[in-house]
Amino acid sequence: MLKKLREVLRRASTPDGANLPHLERRRLLQELLAEGDPAADDALRILVTLSRDQDGFVREEATWRLAKSPAPVALQAIVLRLNDWVYEVRQTARGAAATYLETERLPAVLAALEAIVGLSGKSRTDHSTFVDQVGAFLDRPEHRSLVLARFRKSRGPVASFLLSRMLRWPAAAQAEVVRLSARHADFLVRSRLLSACEASGSLAEAALRALLTDRHPRNRQKAFLALWQRAPSDRQALLEQALLDPSGAVRGVALWAAKQIGFDLAAFVSAQGNGEALAPRTYLGWLQLLGVLKNRGSLPLVEKAFADVRPQVRQAALLAWVAISRETADVPTVQAMLDSSPKVAKLAGQLLRKGKVLLSGEQLQQIGEALERHGDLSRQLAFAQRLAYWEHLAWLLELLPRYRSKPEQQTILRELANSLARQRYALASQPPAMQERLRQAMRQSGLREAWGNHDRLLVSLEEFD
């Protein structure tokens, strides 16, 4: 049968002008459709192929015959025809799709949910009635176990669609829905569950408590606020958990809540001792609370944490050190700039760029020499970007003669040109000696020939001509 289909389609598309007449082609394909049994794999593949045929009569006939097959691929092909450009084909597809809304064909409907939910974004006709019919079909009590199993594996629009339907189930059936949604891999599902918890009730409170340990900080923050407004009996335990959260957003609302009830933050932090008994996640939050309190007596604890093997702990310790004692934070900042973790080095550069930590010229030179010994040009350029504008230019000019290879020099010169292009008119505010050094570097580099018509580069070069 497949061989016969290939032959018909080949004869129908020969390029020598001897194409089959339109009606003859339709007759041959309809005869082929009449021969096929949708239960056979070969026939099913043929029907799916012909449901996309250029001839509307052929598509219509193939769509109706596909309805006899319980296979998910058949329903997916029918759903595509629900948005067909021919009205008669769409009507046939509606009738064919309706035959799948039976319990024995539930697996096919669940497998085709992605195509069904995708109809909501189609604009050729209104598909909301059919999508609602599918939703009502899935809401039947006898289908709930299979729907929950499909929900576990779903992502994106399908998961959101299933959740919106399951939240309409009776309260007795929603406990499992809440448990699965609060631990679902899709962030949008957990966010939708959080929005649905605005209604009061014990079930909503259970969902909010499950979301307190969500992977996303924003969900944890919203869940804490929603629970806090309900004034639960364990408010203090809830507050203590949020105060030790590793996310600054969650700790921020927890500090606001602590101020509301007059919570003794210093006593709570001191009760944690040196923090060694805390879990890794709460240890990060505890370090940040040390920075909030700004107690110089806690600097030894921060210094010990700064020597931790975990990069995230070193990051938190550096932030706490800067908050507690900004004037003594220069030494750990220098160490952080040379840290093996790029994230720690990036944080130190951001603190320098924002003026949170001030380094002397000798310390900056120490960092540069250490980075040069490691031969890490990319980190040196990243460090230069964290400096003030005039320091950035001076650093790049000092860096240029240290590298002899042409590719490395061109990388530095390109960074210099991009910096000048970003702030074209800032050059006039630089000392004459700096301006002259920049002109000489550009003229001697041959950069114009190396980089051709690079727009930003040409703009910056014009400043020196």
C-alpha positions in Angstrom: 0.0 0.0 0.0 2.8 2.4 0.8 4.4 1.5 -2.5 1.2 2.4 -4.3 1.0 5.8 -2.4 4.6 6.6 -3.4 3.8 5.8 -7.0 0.7 8.0 -7.1 2.5 10.9 -5.5 5.4 10.5 -7.8 3.2 10.6 -10.9 1.4 13.6 -9.5 4.6 15.6 -9.2 6.6 14.8 -12.3 8.5 17.9 -13.5 8.2 17.1 -17.3 4.7 18.6 -17.6 3.0 15.2 -17.7 1.4 15.7 -14.3 -1.8 13.8 -13.5 -5.0 15.7 -14.0 -6.4 17.1 -10.7 -9.5 14.9 -10.7 -7.5 11.8 -11.6 -5.1 12.4 -8.8 -8.0 12.8 -6.3 -9.7 9.6 -7.6 -6.5 7.5 -7.1 -5.9 8.9 -3.6 -9.5 8.3 -2.6 -9.3 4.7 -3.8 -6.1 4.3 -1.7 -8.0 5.7 1.3 -10.8 3.2 0.8 -8.4 0.3 0.7 -6.7 1.2 4.0 -7.5 -0.2 7.5 -6.7 2.5 10.1 -5.7 -0.2 12.5 -2.7 -1.1 10.4 0.5 0.9 10.9 1.2 1.4 7.2 -2.4 2.5 6.6 -2.2 4.9 9.6 1.0 6.5 8.3 -0.7 6.9 4.9 -3.8 8.5 6.4 -1.7 11.0 8.4 0.2 11.9 5.3 -2.9 12.4 3.2 -4.5 14.5 6.0 -1.9 17.1 5.0 -2.6 16.8 1.3 -3.0 19.8 -1.0 -6.5 18.6 -2.0 -9.2 19.6 0.5 -11.4 16.6 -0.5 -8.5 14.2 0.2 -7.7 15.9 3.6 -11.4 15.7 4.6 -11.7 12.0 3.7 -8.4 11.2 5.5 -9.4 13.1 8.6 -12.7 11.2 8.9 -11.0 7.8 8.5 -8.4 8.7 11.1 -11.2 8.9 13.7 -11.4 5.1 13.5 -7.9 4.7 14.9 -7.3 5.0 18.7 -3.6 5.9 18.2 -2.5 9.3 19.6 -0.8 10.2 16.3 -4.2 10.0 14.6 -5.8 12.4 17.1 -2.8 14.8 16.7 -3.4 14.8 12.9 -7.1 15.5 13.5 -6.3 18.4 15.9 -4.2 20.0 13.2 -7.1 19.9 10.8 -9.3 21.7 13.4 -7.5 24.8 12.2 -7.6 24.0 8.5 -8.1 26.8 6.0 -11.2 25.0 4.4 -14.4 25.2 6.4 -15.6 21.7 5.5 -12.4 20.1 6.6 -12.6 21.9 10.0 -16.2 20.7 10.4 -15.2 17.1 9.7 -12.2 17.4 12.1 -14.6 18.6 14.9 -16.8 15.6 14.4 -13.8 13.3 14.3 -12.2 14.8 17.4 -15.4 14.5 19.4 -15.3 10.7 19.0 -12.1 10.7 21.1 -13.9 12.1 24.2 -14.6 8.6 25.5 -12.9 6.8 28.4 -11.3 4.1 26.3 -9.6 6.8 24.2 -8.3 8.8 27.2 -4.6 7.8 26.6 -4.8 9.3 23.1 -6.3 12.5 24.4 -3.5 12.8 27.1 -0.8 12.2 24.5 -2.3 14.8 22.1 -2.7 17.5 24.8 0.2 19.6 23.5 -1.6 20.0 20.1 -4.9 20.6 21.8 -3.7 23.3 24.1 -1.9 24.9 21.2 -5.2 25.5 19.6 -5.7 28.4 22.0 -3.1 30.4 20.1 -4.7 29.8 16.7 -6.7 32.7 15.2 -8.4 31.2 12.2 -11.4 30.2 14.2 -12.5 30.0 17.9 -11.3 26.7 19.5 -12.3 27.6 23.0 -15.4 25.4 23.0 -13.4 22.3 22.0 -10.7 23.0 24.5 -13.3 23.3 27.2 -14.9 20.1 26.2 -11.5 18.3 26.5 -11.1 19.9 29.9 -14.5 18.7 31.1 -13.7 15.3 29.8 -10.4 15.2 31.8 -12.3 16.4 34.9 -14.3 13.1 35.2 -13.6 11.3 38.5 -12.6 8.1 36.8 -9.9 9.9 34.8 -8.1 11.6 37.7 -5.3 9.1 38.3 -4.2 9.2 34.6 -4.5 12.9 34.5 -2.2 13.3 37.6 0.3 10.9 36.0 0.3 13.1 32.8 0.6 16.2 35.0 3.8 14.9 36.6 5.5 14.6 33.2 4.1 17.8 31.7 5.9 21.2 31.2 4.9 24.6 29.9 1.3 25.3 28.6 0.2 21.7 29.0 1.1 21.6 32.7 -0.6 25.0 33.2 -3.7 23.8 31.5 -3.9 20.7 33.6 -3.4 22.6 36.8 -6.1 25.1 35.9 -8.5 22.1 35.5 -7.4 20.2 38.5 -7.8 23.2 40.8 -11.5 22.9 40.1 -11.7 19.4 41.5 -13.4 18.8 44.8 -11.4 19.6 48.0 -10.9 15.9 48.7 -9.1 15.4 45.4 -7.0 18.5 45.6 -4.6 17.4 48.3 -2.6 15.3 45.8 -2.8 18.1 43.3 -1.3 20.6 45.8 1.5 18.1 46.7 2.5 17.5 43.1 2.2 21.2 42.1 4.3 22.4 45.0 7.2 20.1 43.9 6.6 20.4 40.1 9.7 21.0 38.0 8.0 23.8 36.0 8.3 27.2 37.7 5.1 28.5 36.1 3.1 25.7 37.7 4.4 26.6 41.2 3.7 30.2 40.6 0.2 29.5 39.4 -0.4 27.4 42.5 0.8 30.3 44.6 -1.6 32.7 42.9 -4.4 30.2 43.5 -3.7 30.1 47.2 -5.0 33.6 47.7 -8.3 32.1 48.7 -8.6 31.2 52.4 -8.8 27.6 53.7 -6.6 24.9 55.2 -5.7 23.5 51.8 -4.3 26.9 50.7 -2.2 27.1 53.9 -0.8 23.6 53.2 0.2 24.7 49.7 1.9 27.9 51.0 3.9 25.9 53.6 5.0 23.5 50.8 6.1 26.5 48.7 8.2 27.9 51.6 11.0 25.5 50.4 10.5 26.3 46.7 13.7 26.5 44.6 12.8 30.0 43.3 13.3 32.9 45.8 10.3 34.9 44.6 7.9 32.0 45.3 9.4 31.6 48.8 9.0 35.3 49.4 5.4 35.4 48.2 4.5 32.3 50.2 6.0 33.8 53.4 4.1 37.0 53.0 0.8 35.2 52.3 1.3 33.0 55.4 2.4 36.0 57.6 -0.8 37.8 56.7 -2.8 34.8 57.9 -1.2 35.2 61.4 -0.5 31.5 62.0 0.2 30.2 65.5 3.8 29.4 64.7 4.7 32.9 63.4 8.0 32.9 65.2 9.2 29.6 63.8 8.1 30.9 60.4 10.0 34.1 60.8 13.2 32.3 62.0 13.1 30.1 58.9 12.8 33.1 56.6 15.5 35.0 58.4 18.0 32.3 57.6 16.9 32.0 53.9 19.9 32.3 51.5 18.0 34.7 49.3 18.2 38.4 50.1 14.7 39.0 48.9 13.2 36.5 51.4 15.4 37.8 54.2 14.3 41.4 53.3 10.6 40.7 53.9 11.6 38.6 57.0 13.5 41.6 58.5 10.4 43.8 57.8 8.2 41.3 59.6 10.7 41.1 62.5 10.5 44.8 62.9 6.7 44.7 63.0 6.6 42.4 66.0 9.7 43.7 67.8 11.7 40.5 67.2 15.1 40.5 68.9 17.4 39.8 65.9 20.7 40.1 67.8 19.6 37.4 70.3 18.5 35.2 67.5 21.8 35.4 65.7 23.9 34.9 68.8 21.8 31.8 69.6 23.1 30.2 66.5 26.6 30.2 68.0 29.4 30.0 65.3 26.9 28.7 62.8 28.6 25.3 62.4 25.4 23.5 63.4 23.4 25.1 60.6 22.5 23.5 57.3 24.5 24.8 54.3 21.5 26.8 53.0 20.7 28.5 56.3 24.5 29.1 57.0 24.5 31.6 54.0 21.5 33.4 55.5 23.2 33.5 58.9 26.3 35.1 57.4 24.2 37.8 55.8 22.5 38.5 59.1 25.9 39.2 60.6 26.3 41.9 58.0 22.9 43.3 58.8 23.8 43.6 62.5 27.2 45.2 61.8 28.7 43.9 65.0 32.5 44.0 64.8 32.7 41.2 67.3 31.5 38.8 64.6 34.4 39.6 62.2 36.4 36.5 63.3 33.4 34.3 62.3 33.2 36.1 59.0 36.9 35.7 58.4 36.7 32.0 59.1 33.8 31.7 56.6 35.9 33.5 54.0 38.3 30.6 54.1 35.6 28.1 53.3 36.0 25.8 50.4 32.5 26.6 49.0 32.5 29.6 46.6 29.0 30.7 47.7 30.1 30.9 51.3 33.1 33.0 50.4 30.7 35.3 48.5 28.4 35.7 51.5 31.4 36.2 53.8 32.8 39.0 51.6 29.5 40.8 51.5 29.2 40.5 55.3 32.8 41.7 55.8 32.1 44.8 53.7 28.9 45.6 55.6 30.5 45.2 59.0 33.9 46.9 58.4 34.2 48.6 55.1 37.6 50.1 56.0 39.2 46.7 56.6 37.6 45.0 53.6 40.4 45.9 51.2 42.5 42.8 52.0 39.7 40.2 51.5 38.7 42.0 48.4 42.2 41.7 46.9 42.1 38.0 47.8 38.6 37.6 46.2 39.8 39.2 43.0 42.4 36.4 42.8 40.0 33.8 43.9 39.8 30.5 41.9 36.1 30.9 41.5 35.0 33.4 38.8 31.8 34.2 40.7 33.8 35.4 43.8 36.1 37.4 41.6 33.1 39.0 39.8 31.5 40.0 43.1 34.8 41.6 44.3 34.9 43.5 41.0 31.3 44.7 41.4 32.1 46.0 45.0 35.0 47.9 43.5 33.0 49.4 40.7 30.2 50.6 43.0 32.7 52.1 45.4 31.9 49.8 48.3 35.6 49.0 48.7 38.5 51.3 48.0 41.9 49.9 47.0 45.2 51.7 46.9 47.3 51.9 43.7 49.7 49.4 45.2 46.9 46.9 45.8 45.5 47.3 42.2 49.0 46.7 40.9 49.3 43.7 43.1 46.1 42.3 41.6 47.3 43.0 38.1 50.7 41.4 38.5 49.1 38.3 40.1 46.6 38.0 37.2 49.4 38.5 34.7 51.5 35.7 36.3 48.5 33.4 35.8 48.2 34.6 32.2 44.5 35.1 32.5 43.9 38.0 30.1 40.1 37.6 30.1 40.0 38.0 33.9 42.2 41.0 33.7 39.9 42.7 31.2 36.9 41.8 33.4 38.7 43.4 36.4 39.4 46.5 34.3 35.7 46.9 33.5 35.0 47.1 37.2 37.2 50.2 37.6 36.2 53.8 37.3 36.4 55.2 33.7 39.8 56.9 34.0 41.2 54.0 36.0 39.9 51.6 33.3 41.7 53.5 30.5 45.0 53.8 32.5 44.8 50.1 33.4 44.4 49.0 29.7 47.3 51.3 28.7 49.5 49.7 31.4 48.4 46.3 30.3 49.2 46.7 26.6 53.0 46.5 26.7 52.9 43.4 28.9 51.6 41.2 26.1 53.7 40.7 23.0 51.5 38.5 20.8 49.4 40.3 18.2 46.1 38.6 19.0 46.4 39.5 22.7 47.3 43.1 21.9 44.4 43.4 19.5 42.1 42.1 22.2 43.3 44.8 24.6 43.1 47.5 22.0 39.6 46.5 21.0 38.5 46.7 24.6 40.1 50.2 24.8 38.3 51.3 21.7 35.0 50.0 22.9 35.5 51.8 26.2 36.1 55.0 24.3 33.1 54.5 22.1 30.8 54.0 25.0 31.8 57.4 26.5 32.9 59.4 23.5 33.0 62.8 25.1 34.5 61.7 28.4 38.0 61.9 26.7 37.9 65.6 26.9 37.8 65.5 30.7 41.0 63.4 30.9 44.4 65.0 31.5 46.4 66.0 28.4 49.1 63.3 29.2 46.4 60.6 29.2 44.9 61.9 25.9 48.3 61.8 24.3 49.0 58.3 25.4 45.7 57.1 24.0 46.3 58.8 20.7 49.8 57.2 20.4 48.4 53.8 21.3 45.7 54.0 18.6 48.1 55.4 15.9 50.8 52.8 16.5 48.4 49.8 16.8 47.3 49.4 13.2 43.8 48.8 14.7 42.0 50.5 11.9 43.3 47.9 9.4 42.8 45.0 11.9 39.2 45.6 12.6 37.9 47.2 9.4 34.4 48.7 9.6 33.6 47.9 13.2 31.1 50.7 13.9 31.9 51.5 17.5 35.6 51.3 16.7 35.4 53.8 13.9 33.5 56.2 16.1 36.2 56.1 18.7 39.0 56.3 16.2 37.5 59.5 14.7 38.1 61.1 18.1 41.9 60.9 17.6 42.1 61.9 13.9 
